[in-house]
Each structure stands twice: as C-alpha cells, then as structure tokens.
C-alpha cells in the first residue's frame, strides 16, 4: 500500500493494463495447474495423508505445466488472439514458470495453514511483497515498462516460494515433536477420496477466474490497454483489504470450521459470527471509496488515475461482498457443498458476462459495463452467503464427513 502511489506514477495505465492481461491469463491456468488438490491438504486427520496430497499436487502440477508449455509452443499465438492478449506475446514463456511455482506456493501455503504456522507465513509474505515492490520502484525509475512489472511479479512468485519453504524447513527442524508412524493412503486412494476437488472445485474456480478476468480482457479489446490498466489498479487497490485481512482470516477460519464440523460443533454460528465481523471490519474503507473514489484515486495515485477511481466506486460494492463472504467460501469444502458451488458459479458468471455484454455492446460505455458487472456480483455474493449459512445448520456434517472419509 505504501509503494502504490510511487509505482502508479512511474508506470502509468498502459503498463498496468499489460500486466493485468498477463496476470489474468496466468490466473486461468493457475486454477487447473494442480486440479484443486492443494486445497484438500488441510482436511485429512493424518499428516501422512496430507503429505500424500502434497506429493499428488506437485506431481499433477508438473504434468500440467509441461502440457501448458507444449500448448504455448504449438498454439500460443492463436490462444493469445482468442483472449485479446497478443500484447503479452513477448512474455508468454514466463507463464508456465509462474504457473509451476504457483503450485508449489499453493501447496506450501495450505501446509502452513494445516500446521497453523500463521506467523511464519506472514513474515515471509511481508518480506516477499517488500522485495517485489522495492524492485518495481527501483527499476521503474530506470525503465518503467510492462516488462518490468511482469518479470518482477514472476520472479517474486519464485523467490517468495523458495524463501518461505526454506523458512519452514528451518522452523520444522527446531521442533521436537514425537514421530508417530501412520498408515498413509496411496496417491490413488487420496485422489479418489478427494475427487470432488478436480471434478467440482476446479471447474468452479476456473469459471470464477474467467469471470474475474473478463473485464480486464474485454476492456483491453474494446477500449485499449490503458482502460484495462485503470481497471486493474482499481481492482488491486480495493483488493488490498481482502489480501491484508480477508485472506488471513480465511486461512485461520478454514481449518477451524473443518475442525468444528468434525467435532459436531455449531458450524452455522461460527460462519454467521465471522461474516458479521468481516462486514463490520470492511464497511468504512469500502464506503469511503463508494462516495469519494475519483478524488481519492486522483489525490493518491495521480491525475491520470481518476478513471480508476470512477471504476472503483462501482467495484467497491462488489468487492465489499467478496470481502464479507470469505467465511462462507472457506466453509464450503468442509461442508461438502462443492457441487452446489459449481452450479452457483455457472449462473453467477453467466450473469456477469451478460452484464458486461450489455454495457459494451448495447450501452457502449465502459463505466456502465463495470456498474452492471458489479451489481450482478453483489446479488450473487449475497445469495451465496445465505445459501451456505442455511446449509451449514441442516445436516449432521460431522457424521457425513466421517462417512465420506
């Protein structure tokens, strides 16, 4: 947050637009990289089974990265044209690199959540972010281009994962817990036990990533990279509360709600309490952007970012609900609601796509498209929260989880 005013003044909207396109393509591929198995690492009671899921995730990640590299070599130009992303052709082979290290980072992150190593995760997360932001600022003074933004993001993913792993190895070596021999399931058995992740959660995440990337890609196609950059910085700034607070709470809440369901506790009360807390925590900052977005963005980031402030006024409504729904989303794997989440995502993404189509094709206005997109997202998230709360109290999830296991 401290670096943002400097970095935005150095690079400008077009560079951020190209970075946004790169990250959008990467986010789509990252979803399928390990077929959702890293998310399951928190769930097993036995560490031996969790380690098996680690191995399974890395194995699948390696295979999918190799397949992605071959696909880029054979069809890369056509795929970029299909996504309106030809501008990132020079950086296309950085995608599989970031993709594989993203798998390693995801696996490591879920393992640290399982071990409740939140302090260690936070320490290295801060260091990585500081390193990336310093590099962007220093190199931006010399050569403020999209290439610098994209390369520093990619290198940051790789280095951040490596130093976090080294930190965990150092921390684990200090622990003197007694080792209990555990009979672990085979990789094939683990893959079958958690098959809902590749079959249900991965398609849902892919559809969600596509819906998140739609505005960036369509703005670039209809209004140019500069408009895409305005949207990207608005999304990044408004996403900071989710990164600073929401992700941290989600990391803690995920194993907690899983434990509560296994022990037969009142899951509904936990979800409602956490959701209300998220709403109270995020109301003031998001409300400020809703009423004074253009002024705040122009004052903080420079006059050329006023349009980002206009986008942010509308996006703040949608991203506030995205901030609030973290506990509900965290509870979905433990509640075994991933099939319903997939159906929800299909309807939600369809509504968002229709909203953008109306804005771009009928009204032919970028702000109108973003407004309709945001309103459709607000309605979808409200429905999602209500649905999860209702389902969390109706069935004996402890019994169902034990049976499925």
N, C-alpha and C positions, 0 to 999 in steps of 0.2 A: 504494500500500500504506500509505503514511504517513497519507493522508487518510481511509482506510476507517473506522477506529474513530470518527472525528468524524462522518462523513457518515451512518453507520448509526444513530448515536444521535440525529441530528437528524430523520431522515425516518421511520424505522420500517418494519415489514414490508409494510404495505398499499401505501405509496407505491412501494416497490421492486417489489412484485408487479405494479402497473400499468405501471411502466417495463419490467418483464420481458415483459409481454404485448406492449407496443409494439415492443420490440426483436425479439421472436420473429416478429411479422408482418413487420417490416422485413427480417429475415434471410431469410425465404422469398422475398420479392420481389427482394432484392439478388442472389440466385442467378441469376435469369433476366434481370436487367437488361441484361447485355451478352452473354448466351449463352455465357459461359465464354471468350470470345476474349482478354480481358486476360491470362489465364494463359499463352497462347501467345506473348506478346511476347518472352519470354526465349529461345525456341527458334531462330529463324532466324539463319543466319550473317551475313546482310547487315543493316545498320542500316536501310537503305531499306525492306526488307520489314517490319522491326519497327515502323517509323513508320507503314507502311500498316496494320498491325494496331492501332496506337493509334487511327488515324482510324476504322477499321472499328468498333472497340469503342465509341468515343464516339458514332458515328452510330447504332448499334444501341441504345445506352443512351438517347439522346434519344428515339428512336421508342418504346421500351418504357416510358419514363417518361410520355410523352404518353398512351399506351394505358392505363397504370395510373391516371392522373388521370381519364380519361374513365370507366373502370370504377368507380372510387371514387365519382364523381359519380352514376352510374346505379345501382350495386348495392352501394355501400359498407355500408349498414346491414345488408343481408342477409348479406354476407360476414363482417362482424364477429360477427353472431349465430351463423353457422356455426362460427366459430373460438372461440366463447365469449369474445369480446374486445370486447363492447359498451362496456366501461368506458373505452376509449380513443377513443370516437367524437369527442370534442372536439378531438383531436389528429390526426385521420385525414389531413388535407391536408399535414401535415408529412412524411408517409411518402414521397410522390413527390419532395419536395425532398431528403430524406436519401438516397433511392434514387439520384438522378442524381449527387449529389456523391460518393456511394459508388462509382459507376462511375469518376468522374474520379480518385478516390483510389486505386482499384484499378489503373487504367491507369498512374498516376504511380508507384505502388509497384513494379509489375512493371518499369517502365522503369528505375527506380533500381537494382533488383536486377540488371537486364541490364548496367547501367553499373558495377555493384559500388560504388555510392555509399552504402555502409552507414553511414558516419559522418554524412553529411548527413541520411539518413533517420532515424537515431537521434536526432540533435539536435532536429529539428523534431517528432519523435514525443514526445520528453520535454516540449518546450515546450507542445505541444497538450494533453497529458494534464495538465500542471500548470495550464494555463489552465482546463480543464474542471473539475478538482477544486476549484480555488480558487473558481470561480463557484458550484458546488454548495454548498460550505461557507458562503460569504458570504450567498448568497440563502436558504439553508436556515435560517439564524439568523432571518431576517425572515419567510419564508413557506415552511415545509417541506412542500411538496406534490409529488405525482407530476408535476404540470405543470412544475415547475422542473427535475426530473430529465430529463424528456423533451425539453424545449426546450433545455436546456444540452447534452445529447447531440447533438441535431440541429445546433445552431449550431456545436458543436465539430467535427463532421464537415466542415461547410462551411469554417470558418475554417482548420482544420488542413490541408485540401487546398490552400487558396489560399496559405497562407504557405509550405508545402512546395514548391509549384510556383514561387513567387517565389524561394525559396532556390536551387532547381535552375537557374533561368534565370540567376541571378547567378553561380553556380558555373560553368555552361557557358560563359558569356561570357568567363571568365578563361582557358579552355582554348584552346590554340593549335595543336591537332592539325590536320594537313593534311586537307583535304576530298578524298575520293576519290569521283568520280562513279560511282554504282552504278545498274544497271538494275533498277528495282523492279518487282515483280509488281503487277498491278492488284488492286483490292479484291476483285473477284470471284474472281480466281485465289487470293488469300490465303484467302478464305473457304472455297474448295474444298479447298485444301491442309490446312487445319486444321479440317475439318468434323467431326472426332471430338470436338471440344470442345463445340459445340452439341448434337450428336446423342447423345454418350455422357457427357461430363463434366458438362454442365449438368443432365441428369436425375439423375445420381448425386448432385451437390451439392444439388439440390432435395430429393431423398429424405433425404439426410443432415441438411439443415437442418430438415426436417419432424420427423425423429426427435429432433433436439436440442430442438425447440420443444414436442414432445408433453408432457413432464412439466409445463412451465410452464402450458400451456393447460388440461391436464386437472386439475391441482391447483387452478387458479382455478375451474374448473367444478364440481368435487366438494367442495372444502374452502375456497374463497374466496380473495380476493386476498392475504390475509395469508400463507397457506400457500405460495402461489406466490412471494411475496416471500422467504420463508425459503429456498426452493429457489434462487431467483435469486441471493441473496447467497452461498450456499454454492458455487454454480457459479462465480460471479465470483471469489471468493477462491481457490478451487482452480485456476481458470483462469489465475491470475497467473503461475505458473511457465511455462505454455505461452506467455503473452504476453511475459514478460521474456526467456526463454531459448529456448523451443521455436520461436517464430516467427522469431527472429533466426537460429538455426541453420538453419531451413528455408529462409530467404531466401538464405543462403550456399550451402547444400547443393544447392539446385535447379539453379543454373547450373553448379555443379561436377560434378554427376552427369551433366548433359546434355553437358558438355564431355568427360567421361571416356568416355561411350558413343560419342560422335562420333569419339574418338581410339582406340577399341578397347581401353581400359584395363579392369581387373578391376572391374566395377561391383559385383559381389557383395561383395567385400572392403570396399569403401567403405561400402556400406549396413550391413553387419554391424558394422563398427567404429563408425560413427556411432550406430547403435541401441544398442550396448553402452554408449557414452558417455552417451547420454540416460538410460538406465536407472540408471547409477551416479550421475548428477547429481540425479535426481529421487527416488531411493529414500528418503532420510532425511526430507525435508519431507512427502511423502505418507504415509510410515509413521507419522509423529508424529500426523497428523490421523486416521488409521485407529484409533489407540489412544486418543487424547485429544481427539477432535473437539468434543464438547459443552463440556468445560471450557475449551478454547482459544477457542471462539467466544463463550462467555458472558463470559470474562475480557476478551477483546479488544474485542468489539462491544457488550456489554451483556447483561443478563439476558434480555431479550425475544428474543434470537437463539439461545437454546440449541437449539431445534428445528433450526435451520440446521446446528448442529454435529452433530446426530444424522444428518441427511441427508448431511453431508459425510463421515462415517465410511464410508458405503457408496459415495458418489460418488468418494472418493479412489482406490478400486481401479480404477474405470473410467477416471478422468481421468489416472491414472498411466500406463496403457497408451496413452491418447491422446497423452500427452507423449512416450512412448517411440517411437510409430510415425511420428513426423514424417519421419525419413529415408526410410522405406518409401513414405509418401504422396508425398513430393517426387519420388521416382524414377519414379512411375507414368506421367506424361506422356512423359518421355524414353524409357521402355521400351515405349511404345505399348500399355499394358495397360488402357486406359480402358474398353474393352468388358467385360473381366473385373471391373473395379471397379464398374461399374453392376450387374452380376449380384450381386456381393457385397453391395452396398448394399441391394438389394431384400430379400435374405434377412436381413441384419442388422437392417434397420428392421422387418421383419415380426416378428422375434424380440423386439425391444424393445417393439413395440406389444402383442404377446401378453403380455409380462411385465407391462406397465402394466395391461392389461385384467384379468389375474389378480389383481393387487394391489388394484385399485379395485373390481372387480365381484364377485370371489369372496371375497377376504380382507377387503375393505372397510377397508383400513388404508393410510395414506399411506406410512409407513416401509417396510412390506413391498413396496409397489409400487416404491419407489425402489431397494430392495435387489435385487429381481428384475431391474429395468431395468439396474442397474449390472453385475450378474453376467453378463447376456446380452451387454452391451457388452464386458466383459473377454474373453469367449470369442471374440467376433467380431474384436477387435483382434489377439489372439494369432494367429488364423488368417490375418489379412491380412498380418501381418509375415512369417510363414512362407512364404506364397504369393509375395510379392514377392521375397524372398530366393531362393527356388527358381527363379523365372522369370528373375531377373537374371543367372544363370550358364549358361543352357541354349542361348541363341541368339546369333548374332553381331549384336548390336543396332546396332553401328556400320554394318554393311552394310545392315541393314534400314532404319535411319534415312535413310541416303543415298539408298536406293532410293525411299522414300516422298517424299523431298524432290524 
